[in-house]
């Protein structure tokens, strides 16, 4: 991958896939041209199997755990923030194994972590049911108690300190989602 020296020069060139990467302190940003065809999370729900939705839930939560305190991703995860690029070699196919989180550099101070985690809970609900929604009471019936507890914790997280939220997300969300994904993967292998 090419390291970008001048972002304006790079953006002015025609490049069909990836423009390159930017290194800023300890952060690395991969830059794609804006004209590339992408679909957002709420547009692809019908294309995802339950196993793929669970994998995506685990991937998004793990990514948020790693990136949630960076300036790039300290805002709630909106429906249109999760992007899937089209496969450059087959424009009819999406790269569903490679989700991208589109972040904004906020002009104001970081928002309340509890609001952010509640929004993550809503994204988990949408992945559980395979459809966009804002709340649901039947997660346990659809996805099991582990997934339901992860969603419930995100939606009702108590005041978290800046230092404790990572451990809490790992324990209360990522571990149960990993278990759910492993269970559904086992079921697919045995059938």
Steps between C-alpha positions, in 0.01 A plus 500: 500500500630844411567752777328832421733800513259764368130423545385769255733373225390141556130588494543690174627184326265234365529180703237222477555321832698623801686831500741400777547563868564792731701465820418749773674445834404145600196489267484368143224597257431319170361737237254397227362719223153636570360390165547129574169318530425397857200372687423587857404254772124561484502428124654153523306328778332257259842392366634383837452156650452475876860378535628797297288743706644358825851521358436861396363586846815359659723680248329837551512476879866390499585784262319747721689372801829566319405831335238646735738733679670632186404842367380331182234280663372669812147553371206255497499235228226612261325270253678670213842472671553132412602467135552206265694554179428323175753244386716675235530175304122432509282811539194282574666368819554676831802450724288392798803368689654848501269753667628854536399748766466851364599744771479876529749722674272685743542873546387482862610295798426128516140407573374300796625140482162371624323653197757339273457157660120527478535563127724194473223300669256613232743390225521159674120475499494573128761231435311254720176539307651567159297818458532866598319582823530714806409258781372150563394283793537161334876481450530204736249299296677583174867484600520351849566642847869585441424725203202648689716580804760670279231717338332572833828610657571737208153651516499542878867554586544693820738791534840377392829666568741557216723223633237232566295487181749287305507223761121511532444476122744211477338309788133580442484528120794353309530175700125418468498593128803281438322212675183554292699508177684179594171328586331593173813400307495156670132456408578574136785245497288221653207550259 
